[in-house]
């Protein structure tokens, strides 16, 4: 007899041998038992796979799958294909969760008949010294919110951040709307608003249950040419989806706010890119290209597309300027 699975947790793994045991152990001791954990090994070259397979042998709720290296979006998409739970969540392999993480999010969603539930989180630094602090939504507290109200905040990525991992998503949001993760950096910014677009309503639990670790070598703390380009691309994907679904007027102000945030952020990103390269040749050119692309995508003349949008020019490596 098959056991009921209420929640599927998807964990993409790539070279996470230093942290994955702590991550998996934090999930193993969850207060809700009716869950599965899909560990998707994205072609790790260290002992991550070995650690994960050993963990899966000891607990049947944990399932290990290995892929050829394809990126985090590809791993998450594979996890979606395998997921059996009514709700789906995502955990990064170098983070941890509190024991009530799954149960709180699941009951918050079910008790309020919501397609999405969300909690707050803590940011954790381990170097040069240990520091942990709670981060909450800046305005939205415990309660139930309409799709339109929540989506406006999600798009702006300020009061509510476009993170996957502090939320549970009803599986129908993915499968009834054919939503998968684009193979770019910032795939969460491109995807979270598209999922929220189809939600009936959203419940928030104002309690910190996810521990987000800042690592010196993580994707989020490194600046790459591709990341700057994809940050802009994520905006275009989001706007295209809303526009193609006929609700641009409803969310235009929020999209304009995000465009301004991305433009300012990319001024810093381009500067940091050249600073780390110790080469400021082409700095003005790269900053100008970043501004031009986000302005074009945010303009009223933008034409939406179901394919990945194309930028007129791309940020390039300082050494290639």
N, C-alpha and C positions, 0 to 999 in steps of 0.2 A: 504494500500500500504506500503510495507516494505521500510524503509529508507536505503540508501546506507551506508555501513560501510567501510570506507577506512582503518581504523587502529583499531586493538584490543590491549588493554593494559591489561596485566595479572599481578595481584598483589597477591602473596601468603601472607597470614596473619597468624601469630601465636603469641598470647599474645602481641599485639602491641597497646593496648588501649591508651598509652601515646602519640603516634605519628600519629596514623592512620588518625585522623581528618585533621591534617595539610597536610598530604600526599594527601588525597582525594580532599581536597579543591584546592590544587595546580593543580590538573588535571581537576577539574570542570571548571576552568576559562581558559582553553586552547583556543587559537585563531582559531584552526581548530575544527569544530563542528561534522564532520562525523566520530566519533569514539565511541567505546564501552569500558567499563572498567569491567573486569571480576575479582571480588574480591573472591578469593578462601581461605576460612577460614579453616585452617589446624587443626581443633579441638581445637581452643583457649579456655582457661580456665578463661579468664578475660572478660571484656566488649567489646572486639574487634568486635565480631559478632554483638552485639546490635548496636554499633556505625555504622558499615558498613550497616546493614539492614536499619537503619533510613536514612542513606545517599541515599541508593538505592531507597527508597520510594519517595524522593524529586526530583530525576533526573533519567529518564528512561534509560539514557545511562549507568548507573551503575547497574550491576547485581551481586547478592550475591549468593554464593554457599558454603555450609558447608560440610566438609569431616571429617571422623575420622582421628585422628592424624597419618600422614604417611610421614611427612618430606616435605621439600621445593620442592624437585624434583617431588614428587607425586602430589603436588599442581600445579606445573607448567604444568605437563602433563595433568592434568584435565582441566586446562585453555586452553591448545591447542585443546582439544577435543571440547570445547565450542566456540572457536574463529571463528568469521565470517569475519573478516577484511582481506583485501588484504595483508596488512602488519601487523606484530605482534611485540609488544614491551613488555618489562618487567620493572616493577618498584617495588622496595622493600618498604614495608609498613612504614618503619621508615625514608624514604628519601622524598625529594620534587623535583619538576621540575619547570622550568621557564615557563611562559605562552606560549612561542613560541616553546616549546619542540617538541610536536607532529607535528605541521605544518612544522617546519623547516626540521625535519628528513623525513617527508613524501614527501615534495616537492623536497628535495635534491635527494631522491631516484627516484621519478617519472621524474623529469626534466632531469636526467642523465641516465634513463632506467637501474637502478642498483637494484640488489637483496638485497643489504645491504647498509644502510646509517648509519653514525656514527657522534657523536658530542663529544666535550670535556666536562669536568665536574669540579665541585668544591668539595673539601673536606672541611667538616665543623666539627669543634670541639666545643662543648658547655661547657665543663668542663676541667680544672678549670676556664677557661675564654673562651669567644666566639672568635673563629678564623676561618676565611674562606679564602681559597686560590684556585686559578684556577690551574687545571692540564690539560695539553694538550698532544697530541702525541709528542714524542720527535723529530721525523723527518718528519712525514707525516702531511702536512697541507691541507687546503682546496683544493679539487681536486678529480679526478676520478682515481682509481688504478685498475690494472689487478688483477685477482684472485690469480695468482701465487705470485706476489709481495706482496700483502696484507697478504696472508696466511702465508708466511714465517715470517712476522713480528708478526702475531697473535700467531703462534706456539711459538716463542721466548718469548712472553708475557712480552715484555719490551718497545719497541717503541709503540706498540699497545697492550693494556691489554685485557685479555680474559674476559671482563665484558659483561654481557647481557644487562644491563640497559641503556647504552648510545648509543644503536643501535636499528634500526628497521630491521626486517627480513621479506623477502617475504615469504608468507605462503608455497609456493611450496618447499622451502628448507627443511621444516619439512616433509610435507606430501608426496612429490614425492620421498623422499629418506628414508622414515620410520625412521626419527631421533626423538628420545625422550630423556629425561633426565635420566641418570643412578641414582639410589638411593644411592648416596654417597655424602660426602662433596666434594667441588670443582667440582661439576657437570658442572659448567660453563666452566672450563678449559677442561673438557672432551668433551664438546658439541660445543662450539664456533668454534673451528677449523674444526669440522666435517660439520658444516653448511657452513662455508666459503669455504670449499673444493668444494662445488657445485655452488657457486655464479658465475654469469657471470662477474660482476665487482663490485667495492665498491666505494661509494662516501663519502667523509669526509667533514663535515662543521666545520671549526676551530672556534667554538664558544661554550662557556660553558653553557649548558642548564640543566644539571642534578646536583643536590646537594646531595652528598653522605655524610651522617652523621656517624661519628665514635662514637659509643656508648660503654660504659664501659663493658656492658654485652652482646655485640653482638657476633654472631658466629665467625666473622672475628677477633675479638680481644681476643678470648679465645683459649687456647691451650688444645687439647684433643688427646688422643692416636689415636682415630679413624681418626681425621683430618690428622695426620701425615701419617698414612697408606693410606688414600684416596688421599692425594696429589700425592703420588707415583702411585697409581692406575689410577688417571686421566691421567697421562702421558702414561701409558700402553694402555689405551683405545684409546687415540689419535693416538699413533703410530700404533696400530693394524689396525685402520681404514684406515690410509694412506697406510700402507703396503698391506692390503688386496685389496685396490683399485689400486695397481700397480704403485704408485708414490713415493716410499720410497727414491729413488735416488734423486729426485727433492728436497725433503725437509729434507734430512738426516742431513745436517749441522745445520739447524734450530732446529731439534729435539735434536741433540747433545748439542747445546747451552742451551736448556731448561733443559736437564738432569743435566748439571753442575749447573745451577741456583737452581734447586730443591735440589741437593745434599748439596749445601752450605746453603740454607734456612733451610733444615732439621737439620743441625748441630745446628743452633740456636733454632729451634723448640724443638728438643730433650732436649737441655740444659734448655730451659724455662719450659718444662714439668717437669723436675726433680727439678728445682728451686722452682716452685710453690708447688710441693709436699714436699719440704724440705727433699728430700731423693734422694741421688745420687747413691744409690746402683743400679747397672744395667745400669748406664748411658753409659758406653763404649759399652756394649752389644747392647743397643738400637740404638746407633749411627752407630755401625757396621752393624746392620741389615738394617737400612735405606740406607746406602751406597751400601750394597750388592744387594738390590732389584732394586734400580735405575740403577745400573751398569748392572744388568742382563737384564732389560727391554731395555736399550739403546744399548746393544751389537748386533753384526751382527748375533748372534746365536738365538736371540729372535724369537719365533714362534708366529705369530699373532693369535688371536682368536676372534670370534664374541661374545662369552660370556665374563663375567667379568674375567679379568686375575687373576691368582692365584700367590700370592707371596710365596717364599720358607719359610719365617718366617715373623712374624708380630711384630711390636713395641708393647710392653705391658706396662701396668701401672707400675710405679716405685715400688709400694707396692707389686706387684706380681713378681718382678724380683728375 
